[in-house]
Amino acid sequence: IFQFLKQLGIHPDWQFVDVYGMEPELLSMVPRPVCAVLLLFPITEKYEIFRTEEEERIKAKGQDVKSSVYFMKQTINNACGTIGLIHAIANNRDKMNFETNSSLKKFLEDSLSMTPEERAKYLETYEAIRVTHESSAHEGQTEAPSIDEKVDLHFIALVNVGGHLYELDGRKPFPINHGETSDDSFLEDAIEVCKKFMERDPEELRFNAIALSAA
C-alpha cells in the first residue's frame, strides 16, 4: 500500500498503519490524527443478508448524505482495495499533498463532477491507476499476488466528511451514514463500526483494520 501511494504521487505526510486491536490501549498506539480507516472483512452469507436488509431499510427510511461525500461504485471485479484507497484519499483530498503530475490527483479532479457510476467507468479506462495497482500488487509476493486478489475478502473505507462518519463500499448503492463524529473521536467511532461487522460474524477471524494516520 505504501508503494502504491508513492506511485500515485502522494507525499508521505500520511501513512497507513495497522490497527492491532480494538481495545483503548491498542488504539492509543495509532498515530493521530487519523483521517480514514480501511476495513478488510470476509463476505459471508450472514453479511450478505445484512447488506440486503440494510439497503431496503435505508431506501424506505432515507438518510442524510452530504453532497461533498466522494463515492464511487465498484465495477472492476477485484478492485475493492484500490477503490477503498481512492475513497480514503478522495474524501481527505484537502489534507493531502499531491505531486504535480500525480495520476490520482488528475483522476480525482476529472471525476469530481461525475456520478458514482461514471467514476467506476472512468476507473476502468484509467490506465495509470490500474497499472500502478497491478504492479504494486505483484511486487515481491508469490503467495498472495494482490491486496485485491482474494475475492471473498472485501475492503471498505470509513471517513469523516463534515462531522459525519460514512462507510464507503463500492458494492453498495450509496454511502452509509453512521452518525456524528469529530476529528478527535474519529478513530474510536470508526472502530465501533468495525466491531459491528465482527459481531455479525462472531466465528470469523479474517478482519483487519488499517488507519490512514499523520506520519
N, C-alpha and C positions, 0 to 999 in steps of 0.2 A: 504493500500500500504506500509506503514512504516513497519508493522508487516511482510509483505511479503518479503521486502528487508532484514530484520533481519534474517528471517528464511532461506533465500537463502545464508546467510553468507557474507553479505556486511557490512563493518564497517560504522558507521554513520557519515562519513565525508561529505556525500552528503545527501540531504533531498528533498522530493517532497513538493513543496509549491503551493498553489492555486494562480493563476493569476486572480485578482479580476476585472480587466478591461483592456481595450486595450489603454487607454489614457496614455500619458507620466508620469503623476504624480502617477498613479496606478502602472505602470511598474517600477517606481523608488523604490517602496516598496519591490520589489522582490530581495532577497539577491543575490549578484554576487560573483564569476562568475556563469553563467548558462550553463550547458553542453548539455541539451536536453529539448525539450518541448513536452509534450503529449497533443494531442487534442482529445477530445471526441465530436463526432458530429453525427447528425442523418443521416441515409442512406435514402435519399428521391429519388423520381423519377428524379427530376432535377439533383441531384448529380450523379445518375447512367448514365444519358445521357451524362453529362460532362465527366465522367470517361471513357466511351467508346470512345468519341471523342478525349480525351487526349491521350489515348493509341494508337489510329490509327495515330494521328499526330506525336507522338514520334517514332512509328515504321517507318513512312515514312521519317521523317527528321533525326532521330538519336539523340543521346545526349551523353554527356561525363559523364561517371560514373567511379570514381576511383575504382580500383580492391580492395582497402582496405576497402570499404564500406561493413559492415556485414549486409546481408539482408536474411530474410527467408520468405518462403511462409506460409500462414495460411491454415491448413487442418483441425484443430480441430474447430468445429463449434463456440463455444462461447469463444475462447481463445484470442480475439484481445487485451484485456488488458494485458495478460501475454506476448504476442508477442511484444506489444508496449514497455513493460518494458525491455524485452530482447534486442530489437533494441536500446533502450536508453542506456543500460548498456554496450552492446557489442561494440558499437561504441565509447565508452569512457573508455574502459577497462584499458587503461594505466593510467587513473586518479583514478581508484577505488582501494580500499584496501579490498581484499577478505580474509576471514578466510581461514586457510589452508585446511579445509575439506568442503569448500563451494561447494554446489551442482551446483550452477550457474557457478562458475569458471570452474569446471570439464566439464560441458556441453559446455561452450564456447571453451575450449581447444580442446575437442573432435571434435567439429563441425566446427572449423576454416577452414579446408580444404574441407568441404563439399559444395555441390551446395545448392541454396535456397530450392530446393525441398527435398533434402536429410536431411537438417536441420529440415524441417517440420516433416518428417517421424520420425526422431530421437526424436523429442519432444514428439511425440505420444507414444513412448516407454519409455520415461524418467520419471519414477515414481516420483522421488524426487521433481521435479519442479511442475508436475501436482498435486500431493498430497498437496504440500505446497499451491499452488494456490487455490485448493478446500477448504482446511481447513481455510486459511485466509479469503476466500470469505464468509464462513459461520459463522465466529465469530461475535457473538453479533448483528446480523442483522436478523430481521424477515421479514421485508418488501421486501427489495431487497437483495436476497441471495448472489449476486456476482457482482463485477465490470464488469463482462463479461455477466451477465445474460440477459440483455435486447438486443435482437438480432438486433433491428432496430437502436441501437446506436453502434458506432464503434470507436475504438481508433487507432490513428496513432502516429508515433514518428517523430519528426523533430530534426535532428542532424547536427553538423558541422564536416565534415571529410575533412581534407586538404584544408580548406578555402572555401569549397562549402557547401551550405545548401541543405540537402537531406530530402525528405519526404519518409518515410518507411512505407509501408502499405502492409501487407501480402496478401491482396486480389488483389493487382496489380501484373503484371508480372515482374516488375523491380522497382528499386528506381527511384524517380523523382528528377532531379537536378533543384533546384530553383535559381541557380546563386551564385554569390560570397557572402561570409560572413566573419566575423572575430570574435575572442573571445569577443571583446568589443561590437560589434554590433549584436551578435547572437540573443539575446532575441528579440530585436526590429525587426530584419529581420524575425525571426520565426513568430512573431505576425502578420507581414504583410501577411504571407502565410495564417495564421488562418483567417484573415479578409476576404481573398478571398473566403474561404469556406462559411463564413457568408453572404457575398454579393450575393453568388449564390442562397442562400435560405433566402431572407430577412424576410419572415414571420415566420421562425423557431426560437425558443428561446433556444433549447437544445444544447448549445455549452458550452464547459468547457475546459479551458487550465490549465495544471499543469506544473510547471518548475522543472527540476532537478537542484537544487542550492547547492552551497557550504554551509555546515552547520556552 
